[in-house]
Structures are given as C-alpha cells and as structure tokens.
Amino acid sequence: MLFMDIETELAQKYAELEGIRASINKAISNAHIGTYSAAGNSVTYREMKDLRAEESRLVFAINQLELIKQDKKSKKANSFMSTGFRVR
C-alpha cells in the first residue's frame, strides 16, 4: 500500500514540476520577445527567483521519493537519506 502511495505522490510531483518548468519557459520566452510591458506578460526578478526555488524544491522532493522507492524495493533497513535543503 505504501509503495502505491509513493508512486502516486511521485506522479503528482512530476506533474507539478512540469507545470513549474512550463511557467519558467513561458516567462523566459515572453522576456525574449520583449513583452515586458504587455499586460500579464511581465515577469519580475523576484517571480523568476520564486519559480526557480519552487522548481528546486520539487526536484529535491522527487529525488527523496525516488530514494524511498528504491529503498522499499530493495528492502534495506539502514539506508542513509539526507533531508537538508538550501535555497539560493
């Protein structure tokens, strides 16, 4: 049962990550087109930094879930897993 929960959570995190990356790509493409002042198309440095931080958190969460999934598959009782996270 726990393994299926991990699979479901992984699928959800991957979907969230794709959404964040799509937002980042859209913001970058809008900036390259030069639509800074167009309504709804401008992006600030803070917004971009927040998107990148959220992307990093999601990648970290996915990596942790992948480690848990591997641990559950191999049935290792004593595996080392770091839980630290640093935002730049």
C-alpha positions in Angstrom: 0.0 0.0 0.0 2.8 2.4 0.9 4.5 1.7 -2.4 1.4 2.8 -4.3 1.2 6.0 -2.3 4.8 6.8 -3.2 4.1 6.1 -6.9 1.0 8.4 -6.7 3.0 11.1 -5.0 5.8 10.8 -7.5 3.4 11.2 -10.4 1.9 14.3 -8.7 5.3 15.8 -8.1 6.4 15.2 -11.7 3.2 16.9 -12.9 3.9 19.9 -10.6 7.5 20.0 -11.9 6.4 20.1 -15.5 3.9 22.9 -14.7 6.6 25.0 -13.0 9.0 24.4 -15.8 6.4 25.4 -18.3 5.8 28.6 -16.4 9.6 29.3 -16.3 9.9 28.7 -20.1 6.9 30.9 -20.8 8.3 33.7 -18.7 11.7 33.4 -20.4 10.2 33.3 -23.9 8.0 36.4 -23.1 11.0 38.2 -21.9 13.0 37.4 -25.1 10.1 38.6 -27.2 10.3 41.9 -25.4 6.8 42.0 -24.0 7.9 43.4 -20.6 5.1 46.0 -20.5 2.3 43.9 -22.0 -0.4 43.2 -19.6 0.1 39.9 -17.8 3.3 39.1 -19.6 5.8 40.8 -17.5 7.9 38.8 -15.0 10.0 40.3 -12.2 13.3 39.0 -10.9 11.5 38.0 -7.7 8.9 36.0 -9.5 11.5 34.2 -11.6 13.6 33.5 -8.4 10.4 32.1 -6.7 9.7 29.9 -9.7 13.3 28.6 -9.7 13.2 28.0 -5.9 9.9 26.0 -6.3 11.5 24.0 -9.1 14.4 23.2 -6.9 12.1 22.1 -4.0 10.2 19.9 -6.3 13.3 18.3 -7.8 14.5 17.7 -4.2 11.2 16.1 -3.2 11.2 13.9 -6.3 14.8 12.7 -5.5 13.8 11.9 -1.9 10.8 9.9 -3.1 12.9 8.1 -5.6 15.3 7.1 -2.8 12.4 5.9 -0.7 11.0 3.9 -3.6 14.4 2.3 -4.2 14.7 1.6 -0.5 11.3 -0.1 -0.4 12.1 -2.1 -3.5 15.4 -3.4 -2.1 14.1 -3.8 1.5 17.2 -2.2 3.0 16.6 -1.3 6.6 19.6 1.0 7.1 19.8 3.5 4.2 21.1 7.0 4.6 18.9 9.8 3.4 19.6 13.5 3.6 16.7 15.8 4.4 18.6 19.1 4.2 17.6 21.7 1.6 19.2 25.0 0.8 17.6 27.8 -1.3 19.9 30.1 -3.1 
